[in-house]
Every structure is written in C-alpha cells, then in structure tokens.
Amino acid sequence: MRMASLYKKEYFSRLPELGELAPDVFKKFMAFNDASVAEGKLSHPLKEVIAVAVAHTTGCPYCIDLHVGNAKKAGITKEQLAESIFVATALKAGSSIAHGVNALNTYDGTGDDELYKSEYFNRLKEFSELSGATFKTFVDFDSQSMKEGALTAKEKELVAVAVAHTTGCPYCIAIHTKGAKKQGVCKEELAESIFVATSLKAGSAIAHAVNALNAYDEN
C-alpha cells in the first residue's frame, strides 16, 4: 500500500533498522556523527547551530527536526537559530550567483579549459550591470546576514564555512575561510565546523533511508 505522506516524524524511528541490515558501517557512521557534534574546540551548542544551518541547506526535514531540538536543549535561542538559517540561505543563494561567473565565461566563449580559477570571481560585478536592482538587493541581504547579532561575526563565519562545504562552491569556501581567519578562527575550529557539515550532509542521506525502507516495504 502506497503511503500518502512521505515525511512523518514516526518514520525516523525506522533508522535503527539500518543497524541490523548493515551493522558495521552503521555503527561507524553513528560514532562519527556523535563525534562531529561533541564538545571540542567549538562548543556543542555552536556545533548544533552549524548543524541546523547545514540541515536547511541539505533540505532534510528529519535533520532539521532533530538538530533544532538538540540546539534548543543546548540553550540556543530562537533568534540565534533564525540568524544561522539566514546565513545558510545567503550561502545557498550565494553559491548560485558565484557559479554565475562560470556561466558568463561559457556564454562569452572564453575557451579556457580551466573551469575554476580565483580570478573568475572578479566577473561577479558584471551582474550589477546586467541586472542591477536584483544584484543590489542580493548583496544587501548577503551583507546583512553576516552582520553580528544574536550570533557573533566569528560564529557566522563558521556557519558560512560549513554551509559552503555543503553547497560545494569553491569561491564561497575561499571567501568565508578567509573571513573566518580574520575573525580569529583557528585551523582546528575550522576543521570541526567542516566535520559538522560532513556529518550532516552524509546524515541527510542516511536519514532519507527511512523513506527507502518505507518504499521497499510497500505492497
């Protein structure tokens, strides 16, 4: 029988079944997942903030539900959550406009075999000439999302680095890694934020496996 609803909280309770179907790899993933959000150079609450932002980037409803709950338990405020979500929104949108410089290269037939070079990012300003009003509103939003508020500028850069690794935008990774460094982020803190992103991106795949189990068991 086909299920009318594809996402219900109760479906997530099927996740342990994967531990029975593939016990060794499931156990190792869960150990990595737990370690990624454990207290380290970055606090556990901040890691949960990063996890919430990444979960909104991957679009996994199970991950959002789980990590918002964890963040709340860790003392994170609704305002802090909102700001992390807007950073994620800006970075996900930003990855699209950043890749736009590659579109300009292709359209103009640059003939360069190298698809990504740091210098290509300099073409971004051309969008202000091609679609000025829209470009300006995006830049204003992007700038506002990174301003210090309920989250510090340092915390926002750590969120941005994690999200940039989730979207896979090399320009965004470079910009926000440098931004994080300017805010005093050490390399160890940077690594921990990246591992949160790694576990959440992988976690969205394993979380969606409960839908695969539902689909497999349908008559």
C-alpha positions as a printed NumPy array, in Angstrom:
array([[  0.   ,   0.   ,   0.   ],
       [  1.474,   3.37 ,  -1.041],
       [  1.888,   5.894,   1.77 ],
       [  0.166,   9.243,   1.198],
       [  2.61 ,  11.114,   3.438],
       [  6.293,  10.847,   2.573],
       [  7.541,  12.573,   5.719],
       [  6.35 ,  11.862,   9.242],
       [  8.345,  12.032,  12.463],
       [  7.43 ,   8.433,  13.178],
       [  9.238,   7.248,  10.038],
       [ 12.553,   8.302,  11.574],
       [ 12.097,   5.586,  14.189],
       [ 12.959,   3.076,  11.45 ],
       [ 16.564,   4.32 ,  11.346],
       [ 17.875,   1.612,  13.748],
       [ 16.805,  -0.992,  11.186],
       [ 19.791,   0.081,   9.12 ],
       [ 21.936,  -1.002,  12.047],
       [ 20.545,  -4.502,  11.648],
       [ 20.903,  -4.526,   7.851],
       [ 24.458,  -3.135,   7.731],
       [ 25.692,  -3.196,  11.342],
       [ 29.408,  -2.468,  10.914],
       [ 29.101,   0.585,   8.671],
       [ 26.076,   1.891,  10.617],
       [ 27.994,   1.712,  13.887],
       [ 30.983,   3.538,  12.403],
       [ 28.803,   6.255,  10.904],
       [ 26.964,   6.843,  14.183],
       [ 30.291,   7.085,  16.036],
       [ 31.491,   9.695,  13.522],
       [ 28.176,  11.551,  13.697],
       [ 28.326,  11.747,  17.504],
       [ 31.965,  12.848,  17.467],
       [ 31.258,  15.624,  14.951],
       [ 28.905,  17.466,  17.317],
       [ 30.712,  16.66 ,  20.563],
       [ 32.376,  19.424,  22.574],
       [ 35.799,  20.27 ,  21.205],
       [ 37.499,  23.459,  20.084],
       [ 33.954,  24.54 ,  19.233],
       [ 31.237,  24.247,  21.859],
       [ 28.476,  21.673,  21.479],
       [ 25.777,  24.425,  21.278],
       [ 27.624,  26.172,  18.428],
       [ 28.015,  22.864,  16.6  ],
       [ 24.255,  22.362,  16.842],
       [ 23.736,  25.859,  15.396],
       [ 26.008,  24.896,  12.499],
       [ 24.117,  21.61 ,  12.141],
       [ 20.778,  23.438,  11.899],
       [ 22.129,  25.707,   9.158],
       [ 23.52 ,  22.781,   7.182],
       [ 20.286,  20.815,   7.619],
       [ 18.422,  23.693,   5.986],
       [ 20.937,  23.598,   3.147],
       [ 20.503,  19.861,   2.549],
       [ 16.739,  20.236,   2.99 ],
       [ 16.413,  17.183,   5.227],
       [ 13.253,  17.537,   7.381],
       [ 14.388,  14.81 ,   9.773],
       [ 17.74 ,  16.556,  10.328],
       [ 16.052,  19.915,  10.854],
       [ 13.684,  18.449,  13.433],
       [ 16.469,  16.579,  15.247],
       [ 19.049,  19.364,  15.391],
       [ 16.639,  22.187,  16.187],
       [ 15.547,  20.08 ,  19.158],
       [ 19.17 ,  19.455,  20.134],
       [ 20.034,  23.145,  19.75 ],
       [ 17.111,  24.16 ,  21.967],
       [ 18.2  ,  21.672,  24.634],
       [ 21.71 ,  23.129,  24.427],
       [ 20.378,  26.609,  25.232],
       [ 20.331,  28.126,  21.75 ],
       [ 17.722,  30.86 ,  21.339],
       [ 15.191,  31.165,  18.532],
       [ 16.956,  34.365,  17.431],
       [ 20.274,  32.528,  17.095],
       [ 18.59 ,  29.781,  15.097],
       [ 16.975,  32.33 ,  12.795],
       [ 20.304,  34.018,  12.138],
       [ 22.014,  30.706,  11.353],
       [ 19.219,  29.871,   8.904],
       [ 19.645,  33.227,   7.151],
       [ 23.385,  32.62 ,   6.836],
       [ 22.558,  29.263,   5.25 ],
       [ 20.05 ,  30.968,   2.953],
       [ 22.584,  33.587,   1.877],
       [ 25.254,  30.956,   1.241],
       [ 22.953,  28.674,  -0.725],
       [ 21.809,  31.601,  -2.865],
       [ 25.363,  32.898,  -2.997],
       [ 26.665,  29.649,  -4.43 ],
       [ 24.315,  30.138,  -7.378],
       [ 25.393,  33.681,  -8.102],
       [ 29.05 ,  32.751,  -7.56 ],
       [ 28.764,  29.998, -10.15 ],
       [ 27.287,  32.668, -12.407],
       [ 30.807,  33.783, -13.254],
       [ 31.305,  30.391, -14.886],
       [ 28.108,  30.955, -16.852],
       [ 29.498,  34.28 , -18.086],
       [ 32.706,  32.537, -19.157],
       [ 30.749,  29.92 , -21.078],
       [ 28.42 ,  32.457, -22.674],
       [ 31.345,  34.6  , -23.8  ],
       [ 33.276,  31.576, -25.094],
       [ 36.467,  32.248, -23.169],
       [ 37.921,  28.984, -24.458],
       [ 39.753,  28.338, -21.188],
       [ 39.932,  24.653, -20.276],
       [ 40.166,  25.533, -16.582],
       [ 36.616,  25.77 , -15.175],
       [ 37.569,  27.266, -11.81 ],
       [ 40.128,  29.982, -11.182],
       [ 40.14 ,  32.506,  -8.358],
       [ 40.328,  35.326, -10.901],
       [ 36.98 ,  34.333, -12.431],
       [ 35.23 ,  35.62 ,  -9.315],
       [ 36.187,  39.136, -10.391],
       [ 33.458,  38.892, -13.034],
       [ 30.771,  38.881, -10.34 ],
       [ 30.462,  42.664, -10.513],
       [ 29.237,  42.33 , -14.109],
       [ 25.896,  41.15 , -12.718],
       [ 25.397,  44.646, -11.307],
       [ 25.377,  45.86 , -14.907],
       [ 23.258,  43.011, -16.269],
       [ 20.62 ,  43.006, -13.504],
       [ 21.426,  45.907, -11.23 ],
       [ 18.41 ,  46.082,  -8.929],
       [ 18.328,  42.362,  -8.247],
       [ 22.088,  42.209,  -7.734],
       [ 21.972,  45.066,  -5.228],
       [ 19.162,  43.514,  -3.188],
       [ 21.071,  40.237,  -3.014],
       [ 24.299,  41.936,  -1.916],
       [ 22.377,  43.894,   0.744],
       [ 20.774,  40.678,   2.03 ],
       [ 24.056,  38.772,   1.976],
       [ 25.84 ,  41.539,   3.891],
       [ 23.058,  41.806,   6.462],
       [ 23.016,  38.048,   7.047],
       [ 26.685,  38.125,   8.081],
       [ 26.443,  41.084,  10.469],
       [ 26.943,  40.466,  14.165],
       [ 23.694,  39.945,  16.039],
       [ 22.456,  37.121,  18.235],
       [ 25.398,  35.226,  16.753],
       [ 28.858,  36.786,  16.669],
       [ 30.63 ,  37.535,  13.398],
       [ 33.032,  34.684,  14.184],
       [ 30.177,  32.235,  14.732],
       [ 28.51 ,  33.317,  11.499],
       [ 31.713,  32.782,   9.526],
       [ 31.99 ,  29.271,  10.977],
       [ 28.402,  28.59 ,   9.908],
       [ 29.19 ,  30.016,   6.469],
       [ 32.272,  27.817,   6.046],
       [ 30.264,  24.716,   6.911],
       [ 27.432,  25.619,   4.541],
       [ 29.9  ,  26.472,   1.748],
       [ 31.322,  22.951,   2.026],
       [ 27.771,  21.632,   1.748],
       [ 26.975,  23.613,  -1.394],
       [ 30.398,  22.76 ,  -2.814],
       [ 31.13 ,  26.292,  -4.005],
       [ 34.928,  26.792,  -4.205],
       [ 34.584,  30.582,  -4.343],
       [ 32.421,  30.626,  -1.191],
       [ 34.806,  28.275,   0.62 ],
       [ 37.754,  30.569,  -0.106],
       [ 35.919,  33.782,   0.813],
       [ 34.479,  32.533,   4.101],
       [ 37.576,  30.621,   5.175],
       [ 39.477,  33.899,   4.857],
       [ 36.625,  35.687,   6.612],
       [ 36.741,  33.167,   9.451],
       [ 40.504,  33.577,   9.778],
       [ 40.083,  37.361,  10.046],
       [ 37.596,  36.764,  12.863],
       [ 40.205,  34.769,  14.79 ],
       [ 39.078,  31.25 ,  13.884],
       [ 41.937,  28.777,  14.263],
       [ 42.511,  25.895,  11.862],
       [ 41.25 ,  23.367,  14.437],
       [ 37.945,  25.252,  14.808],
       [ 37.662,  25.431,  11.035],
       [ 38.153,  21.663,  10.781],
       [ 35.455,  20.998,  13.382],
       [ 32.933,  23.139,  11.513],
       [ 33.725,  21.239,   8.309],
       [ 33.211,  17.9  ,  10.053],
       [ 29.792,  19.048,  11.287],
       [ 28.93 ,  19.828,   7.652],
       [ 30.302,  16.449,   6.564],
       [ 28.257,  14.51 ,   9.099],
       [ 25.08 ,  16.461,   8.298],
       [ 25.444,  16.047,   4.552],
       [ 26.045,  12.33 ,   4.989],
       [ 23.368,  12.243,   7.682],
       [ 20.745,  13.591,   5.307],
       [ 21.38 ,  10.568,   3.088],
       [ 21.086,   8.071,   5.919],
       [ 18.03 ,   9.881,   7.319],
       [ 16.253,   9.612,   3.971],
       [ 16.924,   5.879,   4.106],
       [ 13.82 ,   5.526,   6.255],
       [ 11.846,   6.564,   3.17 ],
       [ 13.676,   3.907,   1.197],
       [ 12.646,   1.321,   3.77 ],
       [  9.031,   2.509,   3.53 ],
       [  9.128,   2.349,  -0.255],
       [ 10.705,  -1.116,  -0.26 ],
       [  8.082,  -2.481,   2.108],
       [  5.132,  -1.13 ,   0.122],
       [  2.876,  -3.803,  -1.391]])
